[in-house]
Amino acid sequence: MQQQQQQQRRKGSATRTWLVISESGKSHVEEVGKHSIMRRTGLPARDLRILDPVLFYPSTVLGRERAIVVNLEHIKAIITASEVLVLNSMDPSVIPFVRELECRVATAAAAAAAATAIKNGSSGEMAVVAKGDGPKVLPFEFKALEVCLESACRRLENETSTLEQEAYPALDELTSKISTLNLQRVRHIKSRLVALYGRVQKVRDELENLLDDDMDMAEMYLTDKLAHQLEDNDSRNDVVDGDSKSDDESDDDLKTNKSSSGNVTGFKPNIEELEMLLEAYFAQIEGTMNKLSTMREYVDDTEDYINIMLDDKQNQLLQMGVLLSTANLFINAGIVVVGLFGMNIQIELFDASPAQFWETTGGTIVGCLIMYLIAIFFGKKGGLLG
Protein backbone atom coordinates (compact mmCIF):
# COMPACT_ATOMS: atom_id res chain seq x y z
CA MET A 1 0.00 0.00 0.00
CA GLN A 2 2.79 2.44 0.86
CA GLN A 3 4.58 1.72 -2.41
CA GLN A 4 1.38 2.37 -4.36
CA GLN A 5 0.86 5.66 -2.51
CA GLN A 6 4.46 6.73 -3.23
CA GLN A 7 4.03 5.84 -6.90
CA GLN A 8 0.79 7.85 -7.02
CA ARG A 9 2.53 10.81 -5.42
CA ARG A 10 5.36 10.61 -7.93
CA LYS A 11 2.88 10.44 -10.78
CA GLY A 12 0.93 13.34 -9.35
CA SER A 13 4.06 15.44 -8.97
CA ALA A 14 4.98 14.83 -12.63
CA THR A 15 1.50 15.73 -13.83
CA ARG A 16 0.94 19.26 -15.09
CA THR A 17 -2.08 21.18 -16.23
CA TRP A 18 -2.06 21.87 -19.98
CA LEU A 19 -4.53 23.87 -22.00
CA VAL A 20 -5.09 22.03 -25.29
CA ILE A 21 -6.28 24.16 -28.24
CA SER A 22 -7.32 22.15 -31.27
CA GLU A 23 -7.07 23.25 -34.88
CA SER A 24 -10.79 24.12 -34.79
CA GLY A 25 -10.21 26.71 -32.05
CA LYS A 26 -11.83 24.70 -29.24
CA SER A 27 -9.89 24.39 -26.00
CA HIS A 28 -10.00 22.20 -22.95
CA VAL A 29 -7.81 21.55 -19.91
CA GLU A 30 -5.99 18.26 -19.43
CA GLU A 31 -3.94 16.86 -16.57
CA VAL A 32 -1.13 15.16 -18.46
CA GLY A 33 2.06 13.55 -17.22
CA LYS A 34 5.51 14.07 -18.63
CA HIS A 35 5.71 10.66 -20.30
CA SER A 36 2.30 11.10 -21.88
CA ILE A 37 3.42 14.40 -23.39
CA MET A 38 6.56 12.73 -24.71
CA ARG A 39 4.54 9.98 -26.41
CA ARG A 40 1.98 12.47 -27.67
CA THR A 41 4.41 14.92 -29.21
CA GLY A 42 7.50 12.81 -29.80
CA LEU A 43 9.66 15.21 -27.78
CA PRO A 44 12.60 14.08 -25.63
CA ALA A 45 12.77 14.90 -21.95
CA ARG A 46 15.44 17.57 -22.43
CA ASP A 47 13.07 19.59 -24.63
CA LEU A 48 10.31 19.43 -22.03
CA ARG A 49 12.80 20.65 -19.43
CA ILE A 50 12.97 23.93 -21.34
CA LEU A 51 9.30 24.54 -20.54
CA ASP A 52 9.67 23.87 -16.82
CA PRO A 53 8.50 27.06 -15.05
CA VAL A 54 10.73 26.30 -12.07
CA LEU A 55 13.88 26.35 -14.19
CA PHE A 56 15.13 29.39 -16.08
CA TYR A 57 15.97 28.96 -19.74
CA PRO A 58 16.54 31.69 -22.34
CA SER A 59 14.07 32.27 -25.15
CA THR A 60 14.05 29.23 -27.40
CA VAL A 61 12.13 28.00 -30.45
CA LEU A 62 12.91 24.39 -31.37
CA GLY A 63 11.67 22.50 -34.40
CA ARG A 64 11.38 18.76 -33.91
CA GLU A 65 10.01 15.82 -35.90
CA ARG A 66 6.40 16.13 -34.71
CA ALA A 67 6.27 19.33 -32.66
CA ILE A 68 7.61 22.85 -32.15
CA VAL A 69 8.75 23.84 -28.66
CA VAL A 70 8.17 27.54 -27.91
CA ASN A 71 9.69 29.23 -24.87
CA LEU A 72 9.31 32.96 -25.47
CA GLU A 73 9.01 35.27 -22.48
CA HIS A 74 5.74 34.32 -20.75
CA ILE A 75 4.73 31.79 -23.42
CA LYS A 76 5.56 28.13 -22.85
CA ALA A 77 3.82 25.97 -25.43
CA ILE A 78 4.13 22.90 -27.62
CA ILE A 79 2.78 23.19 -31.15
CA THR A 80 1.88 20.12 -33.21
CA ALA A 81 0.22 19.79 -36.60
CA SER A 82 -3.24 19.59 -35.02
CA GLU A 83 -3.13 21.18 -31.55
CA VAL A 84 -1.33 23.56 -29.22
CA LEU A 85 -0.49 22.65 -25.62
CA VAL A 86 -0.05 25.72 -23.41
CA LEU A 87 1.50 25.57 -19.95
CA ASN A 88 0.45 27.97 -17.15
CA SER A 89 -2.66 29.01 -19.07
CA MET A 90 -4.18 30.59 -15.92
CA ASP A 91 -1.34 33.06 -15.55
CA PRO A 92 -2.74 36.60 -16.03
CA SER A 93 0.01 37.40 -18.53
CA VAL A 94 -0.80 34.28 -20.58
CA ILE A 95 -4.60 34.68 -20.69
CA PRO A 96 -4.57 37.38 -23.46
CA PHE A 97 -2.30 35.16 -25.54
CA VAL A 98 -4.64 32.19 -25.11
CA ARG A 99 -7.67 34.25 -26.14
CA GLU A 100 -5.86 35.61 -29.19
CA LEU A 101 -4.73 32.12 -30.18
CA GLU A 102 -8.24 30.69 -29.85
CA CYS A 103 -9.69 33.54 -31.89
CA ARG A 104 -7.06 33.26 -34.65
CA VAL A 105 -7.36 29.50 -34.92
CA ALA A 106 -11.16 29.57 -34.92
CA THR A 107 -11.21 32.28 -37.60
CA ALA A 108 -8.76 30.33 -39.75
CA ALA A 109 -10.79 27.13 -39.31
CA ALA A 110 -13.98 28.93 -40.34
CA ALA A 111 -12.25 30.41 -43.39
CA ALA A 112 -10.93 26.98 -44.36
CA ALA A 113 -14.39 25.47 -43.99
CA ALA A 114 -15.89 28.21 -46.17
CA ALA A 115 -13.22 27.65 -48.81
CA THR A 116 -13.94 23.92 -48.76
CA ALA A 117 -17.65 24.58 -49.17
CA ILE A 118 -16.97 26.82 -52.16
CA LYS A 119 -14.75 24.20 -53.75
CA ASN A 120 -17.46 21.61 -53.30
CA GLY A 121 -20.02 23.87 -55.04
CA SER A 122 -20.87 24.18 -58.71
CA SER A 123 -18.32 23.79 -61.51
CA GLY A 124 -18.61 27.49 -62.38
CA GLU A 125 -17.70 28.48 -58.86
CA MET A 126 -14.80 26.07 -58.92
CA ALA A 127 -13.54 27.68 -62.10
CA VAL A 128 -13.66 31.10 -60.45
CA VAL A 129 -11.75 29.82 -57.46
CA ALA A 130 -9.18 28.17 -59.70
CA LYS A 131 -8.54 31.41 -61.55
CA GLY A 132 -8.20 33.50 -58.40
CA ASP A 133 -4.75 33.94 -56.94
CA GLY A 134 -5.64 34.34 -53.29
CA PRO A 135 -3.01 34.42 -50.56
CA LYS A 136 -1.61 31.09 -49.51
CA VAL A 137 -3.09 29.84 -46.25
CA LEU A 138 -0.52 29.16 -43.56
CA PRO A 139 -0.55 25.73 -41.96
CA PHE A 140 -1.85 25.36 -38.44
CA GLU A 141 1.57 25.27 -36.76
CA PHE A 142 2.65 28.53 -38.40
CA LYS A 143 -0.56 30.29 -37.34
CA ALA A 144 0.08 29.26 -33.75
CA LEU A 145 3.76 30.21 -34.01
CA GLU A 146 2.80 33.60 -35.40
CA VAL A 147 0.55 34.29 -32.41
CA CYS A 148 3.38 33.26 -30.06
CA LEU A 149 5.87 35.58 -31.76
CA GLU A 150 3.38 38.43 -31.92
CA SER A 151 2.50 38.13 -28.23
CA ALA A 152 6.15 38.00 -27.13
CA CYS A 153 7.19 40.91 -29.36
CA ARG A 154 4.18 42.98 -28.27
CA ARG A 155 4.97 42.42 -24.61
CA LEU A 156 8.59 43.48 -25.05
CA GLU A 157 7.55 46.50 -27.09
CA ASN A 158 5.00 47.57 -24.45
CA GLU A 159 7.58 47.26 -21.69
CA THR A 160 10.01 49.28 -23.78
CA SER A 161 7.44 52.05 -24.32
CA THR A 162 6.63 52.14 -20.61
CA LEU A 163 10.30 52.35 -19.74
CA GLU A 164 10.81 55.16 -22.26
CA GLN A 165 8.03 57.20 -20.65
CA GLU A 166 9.72 56.86 -17.27
CA ALA A 167 13.37 57.04 -18.27
CA TYR A 168 13.70 60.21 -20.32
CA PRO A 169 11.93 62.56 -17.82
CA ALA A 170 13.89 61.04 -14.93
CA LEU A 171 17.19 61.50 -16.76
CA ASP A 172 16.37 65.09 -17.70
CA GLU A 173 15.41 65.85 -14.11
CA LEU A 174 18.68 64.36 -12.88
CA THR A 175 20.72 66.58 -15.19
CA SER A 176 18.91 69.64 -13.88
CA LYS A 177 19.10 68.64 -10.21
CA ILE A 178 21.45 66.04 -8.77
CA SER A 179 19.88 64.58 -5.66
CA THR A 180 19.81 61.24 -3.87
CA LEU A 181 16.20 60.60 -4.89
CA ASN A 182 16.88 61.27 -8.57
CA LEU A 183 19.99 59.11 -8.48
CA GLN A 184 18.02 56.22 -6.97
CA ARG A 185 15.33 56.55 -9.64
CA VAL A 186 17.87 56.51 -12.44
CA ARG A 187 19.69 53.54 -10.91
CA HIS A 188 16.42 51.58 -10.78
CA ILE A 189 15.60 52.53 -14.36
CA LYS A 190 19.05 51.48 -15.54
CA SER A 191 18.72 48.07 -13.90
CA ARG A 192 15.36 47.56 -15.62
CA LEU A 193 16.86 48.70 -18.91
CA VAL A 194 19.73 46.22 -18.68
CA ALA A 195 17.37 43.34 -17.85
CA LEU A 196 14.94 44.23 -20.64
CA TYR A 197 17.77 44.67 -23.14
CA GLY A 198 19.02 41.20 -22.32
CA ARG A 199 15.58 39.66 -22.84
CA VAL A 200 15.12 41.39 -26.18
CA GLN A 201 18.64 40.34 -27.20
CA LYS A 202 17.84 36.69 -26.49
CA VAL A 203 14.64 36.75 -28.57
CA ARG A 204 16.44 38.51 -31.41
CA ASP A 205 19.32 36.04 -31.34
CA GLU A 206 16.93 33.09 -31.41
CA LEU A 207 15.09 34.45 -34.44
CA GLU A 208 18.39 35.23 -36.15
CA ASN A 209 19.65 31.70 -35.53
CA LEU A 210 16.46 30.27 -37.03
CA LEU A 211 16.75 32.47 -40.10
CA ASP A 212 20.36 31.45 -40.60
CA ASP A 213 19.60 27.71 -40.45
CA ASP A 214 17.45 26.30 -43.26
CA MET A 215 17.35 22.86 -41.64
CA ASP A 216 15.81 24.21 -38.46
CA MET A 217 13.14 26.03 -40.48
CA ALA A 218 12.45 22.92 -42.55
CA GLU A 219 11.87 20.95 -39.34
CA MET A 220 8.97 23.24 -38.45
CA TYR A 221 6.84 22.23 -41.45
CA LEU A 222 4.85 19.71 -39.41
CA THR A 223 1.78 19.56 -41.65
CA ASP A 224 3.84 19.09 -44.80
CA LYS A 225 6.00 16.46 -43.12
CA LEU A 226 2.89 14.59 -41.99
CA ALA A 227 1.40 14.70 -45.48
CA HIS A 228 4.72 13.61 -46.97
CA GLN A 229 4.92 10.68 -44.58
CA LEU A 230 1.40 9.60 -45.51
CA GLU A 231 2.23 9.78 -49.20
CA ASP A 232 5.46 7.89 -48.58
CA ASN A 233 3.62 5.16 -46.69
CA ASP A 234 1.00 4.89 -49.44
CA SER A 235 3.69 4.60 -52.11
CA ARG A 236 5.48 1.91 -50.11
CA ASN A 237 2.25 0.00 -49.66
CA ASP A 238 1.61 0.19 -53.41
CA VAL A 239 5.10 -1.11 -54.09
CA VAL A 240 4.63 -3.97 -51.62
CA ASP A 241 1.22 -4.86 -53.11
CA GLY A 242 2.63 -4.82 -56.64
CA ASP A 243 5.54 -6.98 -55.59
CA SER A 244 3.25 -9.56 -53.97
CA LYS A 245 1.05 -9.75 -57.10
CA SER A 246 3.94 -10.24 -59.58
CA ASP A 247 5.04 -13.86 -59.01
CA ASP A 248 7.61 -13.91 -61.81
CA GLU A 249 9.61 -10.91 -60.58
CA SER A 250 13.26 -11.58 -59.76
CA ASP A 251 15.05 -10.78 -56.51
CA ASP A 252 17.08 -8.02 -58.22
CA ASP A 253 13.88 -6.23 -59.22
CA LEU A 254 12.61 -6.45 -55.64
CA LYS A 255 15.79 -4.84 -54.33
CA THR A 256 15.47 -2.08 -56.94
CA ASN A 257 11.89 -1.35 -55.93
CA LYS A 258 12.79 -1.25 -52.24
CA SER A 259 15.69 1.11 -52.80
CA SER A 260 13.57 3.41 -54.93
CA SER A 261 10.84 3.50 -52.29
CA GLY A 262 13.41 4.32 -49.62
CA ASN A 263 14.55 7.38 -51.55
CA VAL A 264 11.08 8.94 -51.29
CA THR A 265 11.73 9.78 -47.62
CA GLY A 266 13.68 12.92 -48.57
CA PHE A 267 11.73 16.01 -47.47
CA LYS A 268 12.81 19.48 -48.59
CA PRO A 269 10.00 22.02 -48.21
CA ASN A 270 10.02 25.53 -49.58
CA ILE A 271 10.88 27.55 -46.48
CA GLU A 272 10.07 30.92 -48.05
CA GLU A 273 6.77 31.46 -46.23
CA LEU A 274 8.27 30.64 -42.82
CA GLU A 275 11.27 32.81 -43.60
CA MET A 276 9.00 35.76 -44.42
CA LEU A 277 7.07 35.18 -41.18
CA LEU A 278 10.24 35.14 -39.08
CA GLU A 279 11.69 38.12 -40.95
CA ALA A 280 8.64 40.23 -40.08
CA TYR A 281 8.97 39.62 -36.35
CA PHE A 282 12.75 39.84 -36.52
CA ALA A 283 12.34 43.35 -37.93
CA GLN A 284 9.87 44.18 -35.14
CA ILE A 285 12.17 42.91 -32.37
CA GLU A 286 15.07 44.72 -34.07
CA GLY A 287 13.11 47.98 -33.84
CA THR A 288 12.48 47.37 -30.14
CA MET A 289 16.16 46.68 -29.63
CA ASN A 290 17.10 49.89 -31.42
CA LYS A 291 14.84 51.84 -29.05
CA LEU A 292 16.55 50.23 -26.08
CA SER A 293 19.97 50.90 -27.59
CA THR A 294 19.08 54.58 -28.03
CA MET A 295 17.83 54.74 -24.45
CA ARG A 296 20.98 53.01 -23.25
CA GLU A 297 23.16 55.54 -25.07
CA TYR A 298 21.12 58.36 -23.52
CA VAL A 299 21.68 56.86 -20.07
CA ASP A 300 25.43 56.56 -20.75
CA ASP A 301 25.57 60.16 -21.98
CA THR A 302 23.70 61.31 -18.89
CA GLU A 303 26.10 59.38 -16.68
CA ASP A 304 29.05 61.00 -18.42
CA TYR A 305 27.50 64.44 -17.98
CA ILE A 306 26.80 63.75 -14.29
CA ASN A 307 30.37 62.53 -13.78
CA ILE A 308 31.69 65.70 -15.43
CA MET A 309 29.52 67.84 -13.17
CA LEU A 310 30.62 65.89 -10.10
CA ASP A 311 34.26 66.21 -11.12
CA ASP A 312 33.80 69.94 -11.54
CA LYS A 313 32.21 70.18 -8.09
CA GLN A 314 35.04 68.12 -6.68
CA ASN A 315 37.60 70.43 -8.26
CA GLN A 316 35.82 73.43 -6.80
CA LEU A 317 35.88 71.82 -3.37
CA LEU A 318 39.58 71.05 -3.73
CA GLN A 319 40.27 74.65 -4.70
CA MET A 320 38.25 75.84 -1.73
CA GLY A 321 40.27 73.49 0.44
CA VAL A 322 43.52 74.92 -0.92
CA LEU A 323 42.34 78.49 -0.25
CA LEU A 324 41.27 77.65 3.28
CA SER A 325 44.51 75.78 3.97
CA THR A 326 46.56 78.70 2.69
CA ALA A 327 44.55 81.15 4.81
CA ASN A 328 44.98 78.88 7.82
CA LEU A 329 48.72 78.80 7.18
CA PHE A 330 49.12 82.55 7.31
CA ILE A 331 46.74 82.93 10.23
CA ASN A 332 48.99 80.52 12.09
CA ALA A 333 51.94 82.68 11.04
CA GLY A 334 50.23 85.66 12.66
CA ILE A 335 49.59 83.60 15.75
CA VAL A 336 53.29 82.79 15.89
CA VAL A 337 54.10 86.49 15.87
CA VAL A 338 51.57 87.12 18.62
CA GLY A 339 53.05 84.24 20.60
CA LEU A 340 56.53 85.66 20.25
CA PHE A 341 55.42 89.03 21.54
CA GLY A 342 53.47 87.43 24.33
CA MET A 343 56.56 85.87 25.89
CA ASN A 344 57.47 87.16 29.35
CA ILE A 345 60.51 89.14 28.18
CA GLN A 346 61.07 92.78 28.90
CA ILE A 347 61.54 94.79 25.68
CA GLU A 348 61.21 98.49 24.84
CA LEU A 349 58.03 97.90 22.90
CA PHE A 350 56.15 96.99 26.06
CA ASP A 351 57.03 100.41 27.55
CA ALA A 352 56.13 102.35 24.38
CA SER A 353 52.99 104.29 23.62
CA PRO A 354 49.71 102.51 22.50
CA ALA A 355 50.27 103.77 18.95
CA GLN A 356 53.25 101.47 18.55
CA PHE A 357 51.08 98.51 19.71
CA TRP A 358 48.56 99.18 16.98
CA GLU A 359 51.28 99.66 14.43
CA THR A 360 52.75 96.29 15.29
CA THR A 361 49.33 94.59 15.19
CA GLY A 362 48.37 96.19 11.88
CA GLY A 363 51.75 95.35 10.36
CA THR A 364 51.33 91.68 11.34
CA ILE A 365 47.86 91.45 9.81
CA VAL A 366 48.83 93.28 6.63
CA GLY A 367 51.95 91.16 6.26
CA CYS A 368 49.95 87.90 6.55
CA LEU A 369 47.38 89.20 4.05
CA ILE A 370 50.08 90.20 1.55
CA MET A 371 51.72 86.79 1.82
CA TYR A 372 48.31 85.13 1.33
CA LEU A 373 47.69 87.15 -1.86
CA ILE A 374 51.15 86.32 -3.15
CA ALA A 375 50.46 82.59 -2.55
CA ILE A 376 47.13 82.80 -4.41
CA PHE A 377 48.84 84.58 -7.32
CA PHE A 378 51.52 81.93 -7.71
CA GLY A 379 48.86 79.21 -7.32
CA LYS A 380 46.83 80.58 -10.25
CA LYS A 381 49.95 81.18 -12.30
CA GLY A 382 51.02 77.56 -11.80
CA GLY A 383 47.54 76.23 -12.72
CA LEU A 384 46.78 74.87 -9.27
CA LEU A 385 43.84 77.22 -8.83
CA GLY A 386 41.16 78.10 -11.39
Secondary structure, 3 states (H helix, E strand, C coil): CHHHHHHHHHHHHHCEEEEEEECCCCEEEEEECHHHHHHHHCCCHHHHHHCCCCCCCCCEEEECCCCEEEEECCEEEEECCCEEEEECCCCCCCHHHHHHHHHHHHHHHHHHHHHHHHHCCCHHHHHHHHHCCCCCCCCHHHHHHHHHHHHHHHHHHHHHHHHHHHHHHHHHHHHHCCCHHHHHHHHHHHHHHHHHHHHHHHHHHHHHHHHHCHHHHHHCCHHHHHHHHHHHHHHHHHHHHHHHHCCCCCHHHHHHHHHHHHHHHCCCCCCHHHHHHHHHHHHHHHHHHHHHHHHHHHHHHHHHHHHHHHHHHHHHHHHHHHHHHHHHHHHHHHHHHHHHHCCCCCCHHHHCCHHHHHHHHHHHHHHHHHHHHHHHHHHHHCCCCC
